[in-house]
Amino acid sequence: MECTFTSNDEYVLSGSECGDIAIYPVNLDGDSSNDDNTSNEATILKRHKGPTTSVAACPQTKRPWLIVSASYDGTAVAWASQAQYDCCLLD
């Protein structure tokens, strides 16, 4: 399974054998406490029916939310937040 960082280094993306994509926040300050009420749990994206073996993030720092995944089920999926996409239409 591949994994990669988003272009802003805030998240790690990982494929999985069950077909999901896990998005983990990166703790850059080394503090494992959770004083600011942010979650350290992964966000899970579900679309593939076979193992997700490849993930890639857009290299542009303005678009860290744009990712692509590919699976043994023969599909590739482009993932984007609609709110982020709407903000960048004029870029």
N, C-alpha and C positions, 0 to 999 in steps of 0.2 A: 504494500500500500504506500502511495506517495503522501507526503505532507508538505506544506509550504506556508510561509508567512504572507500576510496581506502586505501591500506596498507601504502601508504606514506602520508596520511592525506591531500592530495592536492585537492581532489574532493569528492563531495557527489553524490551518485547515487540514483535515485528514479524511481520507477515504476509509471505507470499512468493508468487511466481508459480507455484512448484511445489506449492503447497498446504500447506506446512509452516508452523509457527510457531517462530520463533527467540526464545530467552530469553537475553539477554546480561546478565552481571553488570555493575554500575556501579562504577567505581573512583572513590570520592569523595575520596580523599586525594591524587590526582594522581600517585602513585607507580606507575610502570609496571613496576617489578620485581615478582617473584613470590616473595618471601621466605617467605610463610606457606603455600606449597604449594597455594594455591587456584587453580582453573582460570579463565582468562579466556575460555575457549571457550564458545560458545553451546550451550545445551540445545535440542534439536530435538524438537518434538511433531509427530507425523504422524497425520492423520485425513482431511483433506479431499482430494478428487480433482481439484479445480480451484483456481485462484488464491485464496489467503486474503487478502481485501481489508480485513477489519475485525477489530480486536482491541480488547478492553476489559478492564480490571482492576477488581475490586471496590474501591469507594472507601473501605471500612472498613479502618482500619489494622490491625485484628485479623485480617483475611482477605486479605492480599496475594497469597496463593497461588491465589485463586479468579479465573479468567479466562474470558472468552467469546470465541469466534472465529466468523466467518462467511465463507462462500466463494461464489464464482460457481457452484459445483456445487449450490447451493440448500440447503446444510446449515449449521446453527449448532451449535457444540459448546461445552458448559460443561466446563471443565477444573478439577480440584481434586485435591490430594494426599489420598489416603485417610487417612494419618496425621494431617494437619492437620484434615480433616473430623471425624474421631473425637474430637479434642481439643475441638472447638467445639460438640459436640452439646448441651451443657448451657448454652451461652452465651445 
